[in-house]
Amino acid sequence: MKKISARKSVSTLFNLEIFKLFSRLDYLFRLKSFRYQEFLKYPFLRRSYFLSSLHFCLRGYDQVIRGDRRLAFSLIGQYYEYVESVYLKANPDVQEKIKTKQIPDGLCHFLRQGYKEILAKKRRYTIDVSMPKILKIIKNQNSKKGKHLCLFAHFDPQGLIDPYVMVYLETLKAIGCDIVFVSETAQKKELKNMNRLCFRVIQRSAGGLDFGSWYSALSYLELNLNSYEFVLLANDSVYFPVRPVDQLLKKMKTFDFWGITESLQRGSAPNSYHLQSYFMGFSKPARKKGLLNQFLSQYKKHPILSKCGIIEIFEYGMTQWALNLKLKVGALCNLKDCYEYTKKMRQVPSLDRVTPTLDLWDTLIEAEECPILKVGLVRDNPKNNYDAGIAKKLLDKGSYQFNLITNHIRRIKHQK
């Protein structure tokens, strides 16, 4: 019975793939207007228009909608990447067609007619492509000068600043950081409460995710970066600190550009080594050599990027820029040591397929004293390997209040 069931599953899967292919065959002849082929990982796909188009029909189409694959195009000489939410926000009529099941999604409309209509100036791709702007700045005149500066990016669909974020910020302040708190979503009353903790509090316009927040702070605030030992870029996508961090900045003094975790996971970038961008540090030599200026310059060139595009241009890109500048690059947690430790306990993907904060989340904390736990891991459990019981035991050892996590997840799950 099991063999028959397995055969049925394989047969069903095969039929679904064939149906998917035939329903999207017309895309084989449309991709020449877009940049997709060059972003594929394998050379044989990058060399063949037919094979890359076939890949798009079978896999890439859904990945582009999720933001896990890049589909790029030009409008009036400006580079853009397709982002489903951006296109739908600018085109309510497309949203209506999806609701009435005339089309399955925005990408379908964009490829079949939307892009041509945009070129003919009959439709917009996006409502606003301007850089994020600062709407309001709250200054803390009584803030004491810290040794380091942290630009902290916040996002919450309900406009709240969750207690776990407050713990994060209090920890940063305790290790000597002046904090610039940047949010596009926080309610005004929430922002007022941040004044006691933060050097500056910024409300900004939408766009650019965390990199948009960091861009806003670096571009619009008159900050004397040279007066700080480290400039940190951090966001609220992790619970921090699940392990003590009193020695964190001292340990990182040997590096010019550093993060908490490193990765060898391959995208289409030629050099796979990169630092993960939820927490990055820049030394004075890194800033003097223009690493932050390079980030600002690249951000201006790419006003709208997919999630994958952001990772490849900025995570891979910033790491490669730093290496090209002969800067010392490294991470708090050693990826290869953690990977070997994990392999002794359970099966894990090959090293170039591992997402450290998801695949190695527990051993990073246990073996490497990693001070973070990804919000997305707990919320979505994308690898089906998160165990709340194990997490609680690990976090209890680091004296992190586990109820901060459970309360936060309960709130955002309820919101859905």
C-alpha angles and dihedrals in degrees: 000000000000091000091051090048091050091050090051090051092050091046092049091048091049091050091050091051091049091048091049091050095050093045089056102037093113088065088068087075098041104056095082088081091059141055109244108115095066093057096060119111102225121069094220089059093046091051097051123064091193095050093044090050090049089051089052093053094048103035116352098063093064091040092054090053090052092047092244095115132044125240109175134187141164131246118185090339094308122122118235137168125214113258115178096212092049093052094046093048090055094045115048091171089064090050089053092051089053091050091052090046095241089129130016098228146341095269090062090055093043094054098042100044114335098082092050090049090050091052089049089050092241093117140024126234092205138006096230130010097177121122116268111275132208111248099180139003123201112198125205103212093184096054114127117231112262129207093235137034124224122193103201121198117208131189129170124162091215093048094242130135101223122220090245088060090052090053089050092052094044089054092050090051091048092057091053106271129148101215126216105192113202125187137165094189111035117118117244094246090052092052092052090060091058095068095090092057105034137069090210132005117203132193110197141180120263126273144081100044114234092341088057089057093049091046091052094051095046094044104042106030120080097227125165097223092177090069091065128078094211131016110205128199111201139160140196096252091105139055106240139223103015087152128034114280103183090115096038099105093041090054091051095054090098090065133068096198117024147156138190094251134024129204141202094191108138126231122162091293113112094226111053100191113101144146117245111247105222089092123017133166129207121196124208092262089052091053094044090053089054103251093141091043089054089053091052092048093051093046091057090053093053110045094164121034134164118241089259091048092053091052095047098042097040109023096039091028099051092046091051093046089053092049091048089053088055092244122154107255127189150123138245092236121055108230099198094048091049092046093053090047091052094047089062089058105039146347115283134176120267114285094256090055098045120112097203099207091050107031096036100028098128098040091047088061096039102040102025101032088235109187097211141074117190117243090213091056093056095039100045106015089209095179094042090234104105115115117187092202093055091044092053092051092049094047094046087061089057093045093241114151105244092198088069086068098041092048092048094047091047090054098048093041089051090051090059 
